[in-house]
Amino acid sequence: MFRFHYYQQNPYTKMHQNFRQIAALLLVLVTISGQQSVFEGLIKTIEDGEAQWSIEPPDVAENVMHQEYDFIVVGAGTAGCVVANRLTENPNWSVLLIEAGRSENYVMDMPILANYLQFTEANWGYKTEPSNQYCMGMDNQQCNWPRGKVVGGSSVLNYMIYTRGNRRDYDNWARLGNVGWYVPRVKTDPYRVNKMPDKLSTYEFRCRSFDEVLPYFKKIENFSIPEYSDPTYHGKDGYLSITYAPYKTKIADGIVKASYENGIRYVDYNGPTQVGVSRLQLSMRDGVRASSSRAYLHPISSRPNLHMKKFSMVTKILIDPATKTAYGVEFVRNGRTYRIRAKKEVILSGGAINTPQLLMLSGVGPKKHLKSLGIPVISNLKVGYNLMDHIALGGLTFLINQPVSLRTQKIITNENLKQYLNHHKGPLSVPGGCEVLVFHDFSNPNDPDGYPEIELLYIGGSIVSDPILRKDFGITDEIYDAVYKPIENAETFMTFPMLLRPKSKGRIVLKSADYRVKPMIFANYFADKQDMDTIIKGVRLTLNITSQPGLQALGAKLHEIPIPQCSKYQFASDDYFNCMARHFTFTIYHYSGTCKMGPRTDKKAVVDPRLRVYGVKNLRVVDASVIPVIPAAHTNAPTFMIAEKGADMIKEDWGDERLSCDINFK
Ligand SMILES: Cc1cc2nc3c(=O)[nH]c(=O)nc-3n(C[C@H](O)[C@H](O)[C@H](O)COP(=O)(O)OP(=O)(O)OC[C@H]3O[C@@H](n4cnc5c(N)ncnc54)[C@H](O)[C@@H]3O)c2cc1C
């Protein structure tokens, strides 16, 4: 029997004290930056931050770890931290949370350093297979696909942008047959006994999925943007702080103004409607990253019924082939193999690349593919299919005539460091330079309640503002030297026209039955022509906004040196931008859908609408891989929502009636 304790001390008070220690470290760094590259120094600082004191749950010692837990959660990322928190609310349940990566540290959570984290061990460092359709201007024609390998997962590497998407995204999930995707409260409801309909019933039409998920979005939030306090749309009591960055550039003001002049109104895009322009709402608290671990694990780090194992890679789900029941996991740490049993369930929260890999390694996946690798098949499912992502045309750069952009070398000054470390304010509080977005519906441009096809994501700097960015993007030296080197000292900003509702789908495939070999990723971007057409429309919208007085006041002007491989096309023609998008293809890192949620009738479904893996008992997936159709949103908030909702489903299925989210159906 476990006893239940809450964490007594406000973790942020301790964190603040700790920042003072880091301040000394960073000031030394700046002082020595004349002798050694400041950028290498910053990466080293992030690595060294490991030694800093942390209040995340400790790594459980071998002699304390049990042989059996009620639940085993694989992966302490965005979803895994939420699930571990919610399940350990029941003091009678024990949970082992297993994470392949290291601890998160404070330096990782300084917003301006977001771009640097991809060069630390906290990144799995995936790459797509080479292609001659996309990422053609990247080294070896492969796109970089970073992914968090750290407590907090990709919520530690991400840019903290918090967007829910459109209500129609979730209504569509219901329309696809996920009509039971809510917490049933009525005993007579057929979904209570988990009967899934063979075809869509009339029930679907009175049950809108967005009404079901909205309470979970609100449950996540501790929302603190004063002008948007409508309790119908925002929560105040959740674990995750949502706010604006404490600092904005004049560029951000210019973009908002120019958008307005172009007919785009300012909007709370997480409110009743989505289309419009806005500064970014961020998962941030007091100027510091609010990762999933900081939000959901730190406040409960002393719960005795939660054990956490770090630096531990789960290599196999233990499934009884006769009963097809999951009963535990195998994991490797420091070369030693451990087998731990789960009394109730194994929950996979390894993310949209690792979860399908682990399922396939364990015999759950496409029969032919698994057989070709000699893996015995337990359940023949379309694992790894339905891979979706949001992409943008990268490198769309604008020159300005005022010294107001976020250039790293300019802003890492003693003054700005002091301001950040003492007050968490100033230019270092802007996550990777991301500042403003525009959601736009081309089909119904005048509808204030539109369903956007494009997001314009604006950065208060560009590829030349920070030498690390060209490495993040993976762009070849040939393109960088020809296009961007000539403007290395210029003041710039950048826009990513980002496709929100892609039609193209890719696939993840095992390369080997050895868990150490990374799977192959076929992103398949632009397989559907419409995807490219929408991105080009997004570029045109960006150009229109740039021509407005708000941005002309800064002298904003498109950078016009063409990509050499595209110079055969007239600059700024549709053909040119098509070529540019294929060379400078930019992932927004929203990989999802590879263990698709769907009714039994959906041949591509891997999990049912209660997130249980078809054909295997006591095995669930709770992470971004269950997303059936990618929402018009950055995927962190939707993944938090899935995890909150998934945790309630698990509680209900195991007889814990203390569900914290009441949903009333009309
Ligand atoms: C660079 C980057 C920037 C992004 N920016 C944004 C943004 O600004 N806004 C936004 O909304 N979204 C953003 N995203 C996407 C968002 O962060 C993800 O959609 C979300 O974090 C996915 O959550 P998850 O729980 O599915 O997976 P993850 O958060 O990736 O968690 C998976 C965890 O499982 C662990 N794991 C995997 N396999 C194993 C194994 N076999 N054994 C043990 N542990 C394992 C991993 O190490 C990781 O910690 C970004 C992502 C990246 C990479």
The ligand as a MOL file (V3000), in Angstrom:
LIG
                    3D

  0  0  0     0  0            999 V3000
M  V30 BEGIN CTAB
M  V30 COUNTS 53 58 0 0 0
M  V30 BEGIN ATOM
M  V30 1 C 12.5030 20.9390 -31.6230 0
M  V30 2 C 11.0180 20.8110 -31.3620 0
M  V30 3 C 10.2570 21.9710 -31.2930 0
M  V30 4 C 8.8670 21.8770 -31.0730 0
M  V30 5 N 8.1470 23.0240 -30.8680 0
M  V30 6 C 6.8650 22.9210 -30.4870 0
M  V30 7 C 6.1430 24.0720 -30.0510 0
M  V30 8 O 6.6820 25.1660 -29.9570 0
M  V30 9 N 4.8300 23.9220 -29.7200 0
M  V30 10 C 4.2140 22.7000 -29.7800 0
M  V30 11 O 3.0040 22.6340 -29.5040 0
M  V30 12 N 4.8760 21.6000 -30.1390 0
M  V30 13 C 6.1940 21.6710 -30.4520 0
M  V30 14 N 6.8870 20.5360 -30.7290 0
M  V30 15 C 6.1640 19.2560 -30.7290 0
M  V30 16 C 5.7750 18.7820 -29.3320 0
M  V30 17 O 6.7970 19.0580 -28.4140 0
M  V30 18 C 5.4730 17.2840 -29.4110 0
M  V30 19 O 4.3620 17.0870 -30.2730 0
M  V30 20 C 5.1450 16.6550 -28.0630 0
M  V30 21 O 6.1450 16.9240 -27.1300 0
M  V30 22 C 4.9750 15.1450 -28.2410 0
M  V30 23 O 4.7880 14.5550 -26.9930 0
M  V30 24 P 4.8910 12.9700 -26.8020 0
M  V30 25 O 4.5310 12.7080 -25.4160 0
M  V30 26 O 4.1290 12.3130 -27.8870 0
M  V30 27 O 6.4320 12.6130 -27.0830 0
M  V30 28 P 7.7500 13.1580 -26.4000 0
M  V30 29 O 7.5010 14.4200 -25.6660 0
M  V30 30 O 8.7820 13.1830 -27.4720 0
M  V30 31 O 8.1170 12.0770 -25.2990 0
M  V30 32 C 8.5840 10.7910 -25.5410 0
M  V30 33 C 9.5140 10.4010 -24.3990 0
M  V30 34 O 9.6920 9.0010 -24.4090 0
M  V30 35 C 11.0710 8.7000 -24.2380 0
M  V30 36 N 11.2910 7.3990 -24.8660 0
M  V30 37 C 11.1050 7.1020 -26.1570 0
M  V30 38 N 11.3560 5.8040 -26.3890 0
M  V30 39 C 11.6980 5.2710 -25.1980 0
M  V30 40 C 12.0740 3.9690 -24.7960 0
M  V30 41 N 12.1050 2.9580 -25.6660 0
M  V30 42 N 12.3930 3.7650 -23.4970 0
M  V30 43 C 12.3210 4.7870 -22.6050 0
M  V30 44 N 11.9770 6.0470 -22.9450 0
M  V30 45 C 11.6670 6.2730 -24.2220 0
M  V30 46 C 11.7650 9.8460 -24.9290 0
M  V30 47 O 13.1110 9.9590 -24.5350 0
M  V30 48 C 10.8970 11.0230 -24.5350 0
M  V30 49 O 11.2890 11.5700 -23.3040 0
M  V30 50 C 8.2640 20.5900 -30.9470 0
M  V30 51 C 9.0430 19.4400 -31.0020 0
M  V30 52 C 10.4100 19.5420 -31.2000 0
M  V30 53 C 11.2430 18.2840 -31.2510 0
M  V30 END ATOM
M  V30 BEGIN BOND
M  V30 1 1 1 2
M  V30 2 1 2 3
M  V30 3 2 2 52
M  V30 4 2 3 4
M  V30 5 1 4 5
M  V30 6 1 4 50
M  V30 7 2 5 6
M  V30 8 1 6 7
M  V30 9 1 6 13
M  V30 10 2 7 8
M  V30 11 1 7 9
M  V30 12 1 9 10
M  V30 13 2 10 11
M  V30 14 1 10 12
M  V30 15 2 12 13
M  V30 16 1 13 14
M  V30 17 1 14 15
M  V30 18 1 14 50
M  V30 19 1 15 16
M  V30 20 1 16 17
M  V30 21 1 16 18
M  V30 22 1 18 19
M  V30 23 1 18 20
M  V30 24 1 20 21
M  V30 25 1 20 22
M  V30 26 1 22 23
M  V30 27 1 23 24
M  V30 28 2 24 25
M  V30 29 1 24 26
M  V30 30 1 24 27
M  V30 31 1 27 28
M  V30 32 2 28 29
M  V30 33 1 28 30
M  V30 34 1 28 31
M  V30 35 1 31 32
M  V30 36 1 32 33
M  V30 37 1 33 34
M  V30 38 1 33 48
M  V30 39 1 34 35
M  V30 40 1 35 36
M  V30 41 1 35 46
M  V30 42 1 36 37
M  V30 43 1 36 45
M  V30 44 2 37 38
M  V30 45 1 38 39
M  V30 46 1 39 40
M  V30 47 2 39 45
M  V30 48 1 40 41
M  V30 49 2 40 42
M  V30 50 1 42 43
M  V30 51 2 43 44
M  V30 52 1 44 45
M  V30 53 1 46 47
M  V30 54 1 46 48
M  V30 55 1 48 49
M  V30 56 2 50 51
M  V30 57 1 51 52
M  V30 58 1 52 53
M  V30 END BOND
M  V30 END CTAB
M  END
